[in-house]
């Protein structure tokens, strides 16, 4: 009954939004049409490798230029440390335990698709009369087979690098620019996901791939830090970071190209633009490499930049926010009843729910190779500078992030009262909605090949 009532309320909100936008379209001229909305995910980008967030290499000058007229969230976290559950949270405003798009079991590593019963941002805007499009470069877990095309007039999946993808985006923008019709656009950039984009940058940034870039350095790191207790060689970490940073710089360049395309068409000032990431990347921290394996900060702390239509002044926002808050962050920047109607369809909003993250086991390759370590469910709660990790194998952790940002000192035993109180909050929130895992799609040979190319199988 809970699930049906929630869905019924969402459908009513969508209908209300559609009616409202219909009235707006009838009563206003083209220049007063509802704002465009664009959501960009920089796949696999951790916040602490962005110069926008204080990193010492110039990885993100285009994002810094955008931030001068946008809101930058200093403490944004992913709802999961990998693609499927985190993107499902962006699209639905729900946490993994609510939307169910995550790994289903440790034995097979099967991954559930996003179920059709969940209302998505694209469906809401499509019902409201917006044109909807998606340009996706993750050819594996963002394949249509995982349920992402719901609500999109066009859902394009192609393994392009970011700057190339923007040529496709520019072509899609032109008809709606000419017609002055509002659109909702989703863009996914894979330049910072292995294998990283190591092409030379066409600008003056002093970032380049190391001489040793021919090998799979991320896999080499995993064989050292996950398979053994040995520390990673400093030269390997240095070269891997240089590769990763160059990938981020290419994604940043693509965002800059997007902003330029919008400005050339006179669209930027009436566009709500969200730039974020779905998760981070482990580069040796906590004896980990790549992502999807655990819930420490390198895998969860992500960038989030939001430009509201007409915004000309930037600001830094200190509150803890989640990827599940993105629909609400969009709604609160839309005008009047339009924003209120969208907010009703996506009830989670900053400050009104616990900030949590979850990881259900890991990918099938990880479970086969290192199953004992990753055969567990991990759930995180952030609260007042503290971070609780509850683990199904009993390996619980508690960190005071304000004094221990690297999560080196586990305070679970020394702070039992705080641990119990936070655990009560976490468990109470996760029990509010019955677990709703979806169904795993069939992995055909073509999709299997794409997943293997991206290191997932």
C-alpha positions, 0 to 999 in steps of 0.5 A: 500500500505504501508503494502504491500510494507513493506512486499514485501521488507521483502520477497526480503530481505529474498530471498537475505539472503537465496541466500547469505547463500547458497553461503557461504555454498558452498564456505566455510568449516564447521568451517567457517559456519555462526554463530548459533543464540539463543534467550532466554526470561526469562519470567517476569523478571524485571531488578532491581531484577538481581544482574547483574543490582545491586540487593543486592541478588545473583540472577544471578551469571551465567548471570554475568559470561556471561556478562564478555564476552558480552554486557549488555544493561543498559536501555532495555525496553519491548514494552509491559508489557506482553507476547504476544505483547512483544514476537511478537516484538522480533520475528518481530522487530515491535512495538505492533501498527505495528504487532497488536498482542495484546488485541483487546477490553476491553469488551471481552479481546480477544487477537490477534495472530501474523498474518502470513503476518509478517516475523519473525526471525525464517522464515528469518533464515529458508529461509537462510538454518538454522535449527530452533527450539523452546523450550517454557515453557509458555503453555498459551500465547506462544501456537502455536495457537497464531502464534509463530510456523511460521518458526520453524522446531520444536516448542515444548511447555511443562510446564517444569522448566528451568533446566529440559528444558535444557535436551530437548535443549541439545538433540536437539543440538546434531545433528546440532553439529555433522553436523556443520550446523548453527541453530536458537534456541528460548528458553522461561523460566517460572521459574520467572512467577507465580507460581514461581519455588520454588525448592531448588537451587542446588548451594551455593546461599543463596536463598530459599522460605519463610515459607509462600510459600504455598499460592498464595502471588501474588494474595493476594497482588493484592486483597490488593493493586488493590482492595483497597488503603491500603498499602501492609503488609511488611511481604507479600512484603518480602515473595513475593520478596523472591519467585520471586527472587528464580524463577529468580535464577532458570532461571539464572541457566538454562542459565548457563546450556545452556552455559555449553552445548554449551561450551562442544560441542565447539559451544559457541564461534560461537554462537550469544546468546541473553538473555532478558525478555518479561516484568517485574512484579509488586510487589506492586508498583503503587498499582499493582501486577503481570503484563500486567496491566500498563506501569510503570518501574517495568513492562517494564525495562528488562535485555538484554545481547548479546554475539557476536560470538568470543566475550571475553570482556564484556561492558556496553551499556548505550543507550535506546533500545527496544525489537523491536531492537533485530532483528537489534542487531542480524543483526549487529553482523552477518558477512558482507553481511549476517548481511546487508541482515538480517538488510534489513528485519527488519528496526527498529534499535537502535537510528533510531526510538523513544523508545516506549511501549504500553498496550492495556487494560489488560487480561480478568480476570483483566478487569472483576475484575477491569475493570474501572481501566484498560479499557484504552490504554496506550502508552509510549515514552522515550526521554532524561531521560524523560518518557511520558505516554499517556492514552486514558482515559485522565490520562496522566503522565510525569516523569523525570526518571533520578531524579525520577526513582520510577515515583512518581512525575507526571510532566505533568502539570508542564512541558507542553511544554515538554509534548506537544513536546513528545506527538507530537513525540509519535503520529507521530511515531504511525501514520506512519503505519496503525493499523493492529490488527490480529485475535483472535484464538479460546480458546479451553478447554485445552488452557483455562486450561493452561491460568487459571493455569498461572493466566490469566483467 
